[in-house]
Amino acid sequence: MNVGGTVRVPGDKSITHRALMLAATLRGDSILRGVLTAADTRSTAACLRALGVVVGPLRLGADVRIRGRTWRRPQRTLHCGNSGTTARLLLGFLAASRFPVRLSGDASLRRRPMRRVTDPLGAMGATVVTERGDGLPLRVRGGALHAIEWTLPVATAQVKSALLFAGVRAGVAVTVHEPGRSRDHTERLLAALGAPIRRRALSVSLDAAPGWLADCPPLDLTVPGDASSAAFLIAVALLAEAGELRIEGVGVNPTRTGYLDVLARMGGAVTRETLREVAGEPVGDLVVRPAPLVGTTVTSEEIPSLIDEVPVLAVLASRAEGESVFHDVGELRVKESDRLGLLAANLRNVGVHAEVVGNDLHVVGTDRPPRGIVDTAHDHRLTMAFAVLSSLPGAAVELSERRSAGVSFPKFFEVLERMTSH
């Protein structure tokens, strides 16, 4: 298999969610270019429309216009689909809205924990009532929020962002301490808007005044390509026999590119070219060439910056020389699926020695062609990770489904076919 050509990946999912929500709270018409037009971001757009915001259609290659306004009480339950980001970030904004809202989602999202968000929002003054256990459906009623200083037990950008958005909306101070560095898209976007935000090591503080949002101009923003989506194409290129692949316009925010450091240790250096900055986010072109890989150890300190890339890194580890260990990846158990258990089981299904020991994942590389059936559990990142293995010469990997790739990368299989047809 050879690779070649120049490709682009969809807009960054994390930034698209945040930009849509912030634009919906600003006065005037915001314009967003390069947004991700996929199932998760459409869930966010649908929820915002139910709250009375005018959000244009999310169509591939088209600009999206959002007419911000004061949110109104929705006439129905806000359905967040499969998107944990939609649910958790919206909870932050809704915590400052003085009307009740019910949130729900699909079966997978209803199994995902929400107390990590609702507990600190409750401490700020919001009222949250869960209907069952720790997940959705739940009802939130905002109120007069007060300032908070909160220490997160696990580094998570979704919880941090929810608290910052609650503080921005309510005009109160928020300080969040993290045990490790998580994605900082929210801080960068707020700083680009002129928000009084300070970042110090593993802490972030916001000193928003009441009504601060009312003075902000509408957004005019181009969303960079999604670094997580690029990881799957990079993996295919690294495992190819020959060629060179260029991926244009990818966000290279250091809180999102920890996986590139891991790949470099494994022998798969990726070159960054044409570096520039867009709305506070570093962007560049990534150039990838095939390379023999060796096993590595991924430390617990590295995990927050590459948690979404563990599936594709594990797949690459299965083709590397020696053993790889991913420490403290228990968070994968509460993603769209039990990614940790399924990763190990599916790797074994295709002939790879893999096991979970506590919260650690161990993978031993092999050069035998992968063959077997993969249960994707309708998890987009598992689907695309094992599609990487299916592209290898001699492979006979059968995916239980392919549609879930559309959650974050609607044209994934088309791009994959185009880049490997050289």
C-alpha positions in Angstrom: 0.0 0.0 0.0 1.3 3.4 -1.0 0.0 6.8 0.1 0.1 10.2 -1.5 -1.5 13.5 -2.2 -2.8 16.5 -0.2 -5.9 16.1 1.9 -7.9 18.1 4.5 -9.7 16.9 7.6 -13.0 18.3 8.9 -13.2 21.3 11.2 -12.2 20.8 14.8 -15.1 19.2 16.7 -14.2 20.8 20.1 -13.8 24.3 18.7 -17.0 24.0 16.6 -19.1 23.1 19.7 -17.6 26.0 21.6 -17.9 28.6 18.8 -21.5 27.7 18.1 -22.5 28.1 21.8 -20.6 31.3 22.3 -21.9 32.8 19.1 -25.4 32.0 20.3 -24.9 34.2 23.3 -23.5 37.2 21.5 -25.5 40.1 20.0 -25.5 40.3 16.3 -24.7 37.9 13.5 -21.7 35.7 13.9 -20.0 33.9 10.9 -18.2 30.6 11.3 -16.2 29.0 8.5 -14.9 25.5 8.3 -17.2 24.1 11.0 -17.5 20.4 11.5 -20.7 19.3 9.8 -21.3 16.0 11.6 -23.7 14.3 13.9 -22.3 15.7 17.2 -22.1 19.4 16.1 -25.6 19.1 14.5 -26.8 18.1 18.0 -25.4 21.3 19.4 -27.0 23.4 16.6 -30.4 21.7 17.2 -30.3 22.4 20.9 -29.4 26.1 20.3 -32.4 26.4 17.8 -34.7 24.9 20.5 -33.4 27.7 22.8 -34.6 30.3 20.3 -31.2 31.0 18.6 -31.2 31.4 14.8 -28.5 28.9 13.6 -28.0 28.4 9.9 -27.7 24.9 8.4 -24.4 23.1 8.9 -23.5 22.1 5.4 -20.1 20.9 4.2 -18.0 23.8 2.8 -20.6 26.4 3.7 -20.3 29.3 6.2 -22.6 29.1 9.2 -24.5 32.2 10.4 -25.7 32.5 14.0 -27.9 35.3 15.2 -27.3 35.5 18.9 -30.1 36.4 21.4 -31.3 35.9 24.9 -32.1 32.2 25.3 -35.7 31.3 26.0 -37.2 28.3 27.7 -37.4 25.4 25.2 -40.8 23.8 24.5 -39.3 20.3 24.5 -36.4 18.3 26.0 -33.0 19.2 24.5 -31.8 16.0 22.8 -28.0 15.9 22.8 -27.7 12.8 20.6 -24.4 11.0 21.2 -22.5 14.2 22.1 -21.2 14.4 25.6 -19.6 17.8 24.7 -23.0 19.2 23.8 -24.6 18.1 27.1 -21.8 19.1 29.4 -21.0 22.5 27.9 -24.7 23.4 27.5 -25.1 22.7 31.2 -22.6 25.4 31.9 -24.5 28.0 29.9 -27.9 26.8 31.2 -26.8 27.1 34.8 -27.1 30.8 34.4 -30.5 30.7 32.7 -33.5 31.3 35.0 -35.8 28.7 33.5 -35.9 24.9 33.7 -34.5 22.7 30.9 -34.5 18.9 30.5 -31.6 17.3 28.7 -31.4 13.8 27.3 -29.5 11.9 24.7 -29.2 8.5 23.0 -28.6 5.3 24.9 -24.8 5.6 24.8 -24.9 9.2 26.1 -27.4 8.3 28.9 -24.8 6.0 30.3 -22.1 8.6 30.5 -21.4 10.3 33.9 -22.7 13.9 34.4 -22.1 14.4 38.1 -18.6 15.6 37.5 -20.3 18.6 35.9 -23.5 19.0 37.8 -21.8 18.9 41.3 -19.7 22.1 40.7 -22.5 23.8 38.9 -24.7 23.0 41.9 -22.1 24.4 44.2 -22.3 27.6 42.1 -26.1 27.9 42.7 -27.7 26.0 39.9 -30.4 23.3 40.7 -29.9 20.0 39.0 -32.2 17.0 39.3 -31.3 13.7 37.8 -33.9 11.2 36.8 -31.7 8.1 37.1 -28.3 7.6 38.6 -25.4 9.8 37.4 -26.4 10.4 33.8 -29.1 11.8 31.5 -31.9 12.6 31.5 -31.6 15.4 33.9 -33.3 18.8 34.6 -31.3 22.0 35.3 -32.7 25.3 36.5 -30.3 28.2 36.6 -30.2 31.0 39.1 -28.1 33.7 40.6 -24.7 32.0 40.5 -21.9 32.9 42.7 -18.1 32.7 42.3 -16.4 29.4 42.7 -12.9 27.9 43.1 -13.0 24.2 42.1 -10.3 21.5 41.9 -11.0 18.8 39.4 -10.1 15.2 40.4 -9.5 14.3 36.7 -8.2 16.6 34.0 -11.2 17.2 31.7 -11.7 20.1 29.4 -15.5 19.6 29.3 -15.9 20.2 33.0 -13.5 23.1 33.0 -15.3 24.7 30.0 -18.7 24.2 31.6 -17.6 26.1 34.7 -15.9 28.9 32.6 -19.1 29.3 30.5 -21.3 29.4 33.6 -19.0 32.2 34.9 -19.0 34.1 31.7 -22.8 33.9 31.4 -23.5 34.8 35.0 -20.7 37.4 35.3 -19.0 35.8 38.3 -15.4 34.8 39.0 -14.4 31.2 38.4 -11.1 29.5 39.2 -10.4 25.9 38.1 -7.4 23.8 39.2 -6.5 20.6 37.2 -4.3 17.7 38.1 -3.0 17.7 34.5 -3.1 19.9 31.4 -6.3 19.4 29.4 -7.5 21.0 26.2 -7.5 24.8 26.3 -9.8 25.8 23.4 -12.2 27.5 25.7 -9.6 29.7 27.3 -8.1 30.6 23.9 -11.5 31.5 22.5 -12.5 33.6 25.5 -9.1 35.3 25.4 -9.6 36.1 21.7 -12.9 37.8 22.7 -11.1 39.9 25.3 -12.3 38.0 28.3 -10.5 38.7 31.6 -8.9 35.3 31.8 -5.6 34.2 33.3 -3.8 30.9 32.9 -1.1 29.8 35.4 0.4 26.3 35.1 -2.5 23.9 35.9 -5.0 26.6 36.9 -7.3 29.0 35.0 -9.1 32.0 36.4 -11.9 34.1 34.9 -12.9 37.4 36.4 -16.0 38.2 34.3 -18.1 41.2 35.2 -21.9 41.1 35.0 -23.1 41.8 31.4 -19.6 41.3 30.0 -21.0 39.2 27.1 -23.3 42.0 26.0 -20.4 44.2 25.0 -18.6 41.5 22.9 -18.8 41.7 19.1 -20.1 38.7 17.1 -17.7 36.0 16.1 -16.0 35.9 12.8 -14.0 32.7 13.0 -12.4 30.1 10.8 -12.3 26.7 12.5 -9.0 24.8 12.0 -8.9 21.1 10.9 -9.4 18.6 13.7 -6.2 17.2 15.1 -7.9 14.0 16.3 -9.3 13.3 12.8 -5.9 13.8 11.3 -4.4 11.2 13.6 -6.2 8.4 11.7 -4.8 9.5 8.3 -1.3 9.9 9.9 -1.6 6.3 11.1 -2.4 5.0 7.7 0.5 6.9 6.2 3.0 5.7 8.8 2.1 2.1 8.1 2.2 2.5 4.3 5.0 1.0 2.2 5.9 4.2 0.4 4.8 7.8 -0.4 4.2 11.0 1.3 0.9 12.5 2.7 0.2 16.2 3.4 -2.7 17.2 5.6 -3.5 20.9 5.3 -4.7 23.4 7.8 -4.7 21.2 11.0 -4.9 22.7 14.4 -1.7 22.0 16.3 -2.7 23.3 19.7 -0.2 21.6 22.1 -3.0 20.4 24.3 -4.2 18.4 21.4 -1.0 17.1 19.8 0.5 15.0 22.5 0.0 12.0 20.2 2.6 13.5 17.8 5.2 13.4 20.6 4.4 9.7 21.2 4.6 9.0 17.5 8.0 10.6 17.4 9.2 8.3 20.2 7.9 5.4 18.2 9.9 6.4 15.2 7.1 8.1 13.2 8.1 11.7 13.1 5.5 14.1 11.6 6.7 17.4 10.1 4.8 20.6 10.8 5.0 23.2 8.1 3.4 26.6 7.2 2.7 27.4 10.9 0.3 30.3 11.6 -2.3 31.4 14.1 -6.0 31.6 13.6 -8.2 33.1 16.4 -5.7 32.3 19.0 -5.2 28.7 17.8 -1.9 27.5 16.1 -2.5 25.9 12.7 -0.2 24.1 10.3 0.2 21.5 7.6 1.3 18.0 8.6 3.6 16.0 6.4 3.8 12.2 7.0 6.0 9.5 5.5 6.1 5.7 6.2 8.3 4.6 9.0 9.1 1.5 11.0 7.7 1.8 14.5 8.9 0.6 18.0 6.9 0.2 21.1 6.7 2.9 23.8 5.4 3.8 27.2 2.7 6.5 27.4 2.7 8.0 30.9 -0.3 9.1 32.9 0.8 12.8 32.6 0.5 12.5 28.8 -3.0 11.1 28.7 -5.0 14.3 29.0 -3.5 15.6 25.8 -4.1 12.5 23.8 -7.1 10.7 25.4 -9.0 10.6 22.1 -6.0 9.3 20.2 -5.4 6.3 22.4 -7.4 4.0 20.1 -5.4 4.8 17.0 -2.1 4.8 19.0 -3.0 1.3 20.3 -3.6 0.2 16.7 -0.2 1.6 15.7 1.4 -0.1 18.7 0.0 -3.4 17.4 2.2 -3.0 14.4 5.3 -1.8 16.3 8.3 -3.8 17.4 8.0 -4.7 21.1 5.4 -3.9 23.8 3.6 -0.6 24.4 1.9 0.4 27.6 -0.7 3.1 28.1 -0.9 4.1 31.7 -4.0 5.4 33.5 -6.5 5.2 30.6 -9.5 4.2 32.8 -11.3 7.3 31.5 -11.8 5.4 28.2 -14.4 3.2 30.0 -16.8 6.1 30.1 -16.5 7.5 26.5 -19.0 6.7 23.8 -18.4 3.1 24.6 -16.2 1.1 27.0 -13.3 2.0 24.7 -10.7 0.4 27.0 -12.3 -3.0 27.1 -13.3 -3.0 23.5 -9.8 -1.9 22.4 -8.2 -4.9 24.0 -10.9 -7.3 23.0 -10.9 -6.2 19.3 -7.1 -6.2 19.1 -7.2 -9.8 20.4 -9.9 -10.6 17.8 -7.5 -9.6 15.0 -4.6 -11.6 16.3 -2.8 -9.1 18.6 -1.8 -9.7 22.2 -3.5 -7.0 24.2 -4.8 -6.8 27.8 -6.0 -4.4 30.4 -4.3 -4.5 33.7 -6.1 -2.2 36.2 -6.3 1.1 34.3 -3.3 0.3 32.0 -3.5 -1.0 28.5 -0.7 -3.3 27.2 -0.2 -4.0 23.5 2.4 -6.3 22.0 3.2 -5.6 18.3 3.2 -8.2 15.6 3.9 -8.3 11.8 1.2 -10.9 11.1 -1.6 -9.6 8.9 -4.6 -8.6 11.1 -7.6 -10.8 10.5 -10.9 -11.0 12.4 -14.2 -9.3 13.3 -14.2 -5.9 15.1 -17.1 -4.8 17.3 -17.1 -1.0 16.9 -20.0 -0.5 19.3 -21.0 2.4 17.0 -18.0 4.3 18.5 -16.5 6.6 15.8 -13.0 6.4 17.1 -13.0 2.6 17.3 -14.4 2.4 13.8 -11.7 4.7 12.3 -8.9 3.2 14.3 -9.6 -0.4 13.2 -10.2 0.9 9.6 -6.5 1.8 9.7 -5.7 -1.9 10.3 -8.1 -3.0 7.5 -6.0 -0.9 5.0 -2.9 -3.0 5.5 -1.8 -5.5 2.7 -3.1 -9.0 3.5 -5.5 -7.7 6.2 -9.0 -9.2 6.6 -10.5 -7.0 9.2 -14.3 -6.9 9.2 -15.9 -3.9 11.0 -19.3 -4.4 12.5 -20.4 -1.1 11.0 -18.9 2.0 9.3 -21.5 4.7 9.7 -20.4 5.9 13.1 -17.3 7.5 11.5 -19.8 10.3 10.5 -20.0 11.4 14.1 -16.7 13.3 13.6 -15.4 12.6 10.1 -18.3 12.2 7.6 -16.1 11.6 4.5 -13.5 9.4 6.3 -13.7 6.3 4.1 -13.7 8.4 0.9 -10.6 10.3 2.0 -9.0 7.0 3.0 -9.6 5.5 -0.4 -8.3 8.6 -2.2 -5.0 8.8 -0.3 -4.2 5.1 -0.6 -5.0 4.9 -4.4 -1.5 5.9 -5.4 
